[in-house]
Amino acid sequence: LRSLLNDPDLLATQAYVGGQWVDGDNGTFKVINPARGDVIAEVADLSRAQVADAIAQAEAAQKDWAAMTGKERAGLLRKFFDLMMENAQDLGTILTAEQGKPLNEAVGEIAYGASFVEFFAEEAKRVYGETIPGHQRDKRIMVLKQPIGVAASITPWNFPNAMITRKAAPALAAGCAFVARPAKETPLSALVMGVLADRAGLPAGIFNVVTSSSASEIGKEFCENPAVRKLTFTGSTEVGRILLKQAADQVMKCSMELGGNAPFIVFDDADLDAAVEGAMMCKFRNNGQTCVCANRIYVQAGIYDAFAEKLKAAVEKLNVGDGLNEGVTTGPLINQEAVDKVLEHLGDVTAKGGEVLTGGNRHDLGGTFFQPTVVTGVTQEMAVAKEETFGPLAPLFKFDDVDEVIAMANDTIFGLAAYFYARDLSRVYKVAEALEYGIVGVNTGIISTEVAPFGGVKQSGLGREGSHHGIEDYLEMKYICMSV
Ligand code: ADP
């Protein structure tokens, strides 16, 4: 991997704590390239005590950081952003090597991840408080916005860069110190951010990366350590529930970006080609491994067969392979469990009467490669209607009328993203309002941007990331009542 980088010094395998590079008291753990199955790095495996030390260092550094002006913090974050963009190709190569997505998607993720750093660098200057007319003649009321303190994050492997910056950038802009625990599958993409934070001149202890093979140990330390005042998590609803329970003892503030089960609805007045293009991006980007990927594709009866044929043709053009190779559109799945989940959902569909239109099996390349798959005749009784597949399986459900499909789309504990394609204006408005989701894409399959609030309702989460709202999760309000 080192030999593929323009700047080999970007590849860090020690943890980044208090501005220092440290070995793990528990030795190292291996990072595997999912496309080739080989070990690409051995990364520091920190003990719980070492994570407690990182939190202590963050706490010690935070007050000075918060005391800087917004403009001073903005300047440093801007440098951080510039360094990410200057090194985007190398950061993308590291990301593809440990995560599997095609290199152009990985470089795209770096630009997306960096956009949060740029955006929140700008927002650092605009953490406005408020004055409120007093309730008595001698009273003056002010509302200050102050940083919460130390924020800790736990993030997944599917967006190893952007899931960290989406949290760290607003936290740092607000004046919080940050301790990041990346997924054990993708620690290198987090550690390289330590290298860049260092080069950007962020003060020691403000941005820390604690790598560990034991997520649950770190999760406990984050929840039980009184110096941590904010926990921000992206991952499954299952783990989110565990963390919320653990965080309850300290009444810790939590932001949760949890699972989705996104419906993608195609109405009979839709532009079919646009809908197919949107479905392709929405379903097969990152090989179906995003929490906003279309999980259930509902197609109105009159256009069902035509849509299925066009989608099949588009899917058959995908080029599966090692993401570092030219022209590859679809990488491997992250690991064997991910393959098993796709096989389980596929088996359930075919056992209950659905049919495979294209794909339907592991890929000839072996390993964790899987054929991009479309299945038809899918119904609400099948597992894929209830659970996230997180893989390259596009299930096509058939529906007749608007109310029916809204009911089906909302029939889930999740509420992150939903999409639909239609052109009738009153239908568009009605459906957009009726979908019980935090994000709705209308005539588009791609909704992620740093300028909009990303987040879910129901069991998909708490809080919003991105936009001017995103920084609020890292701020406390203080109301000052003054008698004059
Ligand atoms: P995913 O399917 O995206 O891996 P998970 O919720 O399983 O979703 O994992 C998201 C992150 O949470 C990963 O970094 C994982 O290591 C971590 N994690 C898993 N279990 C726990 C736990 N009990 N406490 C804290 N973190 C956990």
Boltz pocket constraint, residues with backbone or C-beta under 6 A from the ligand:
constraints:
  - pocket:
      binder: B
      contacts: [[A, 154], [A, 155], [A, 156], [A, 157], [A, 158], [A, 181], [A, 182], [A, 183], [A, 184], [A, 215], [A, 216], [A, 217], [A, 218], [A, 219], [A, 220], [A, 234], [A, 235], [A, 236], [A, 237], [A, 239], [A, 240], [A, 242], [A, 243]]
      max_distance: 6.0
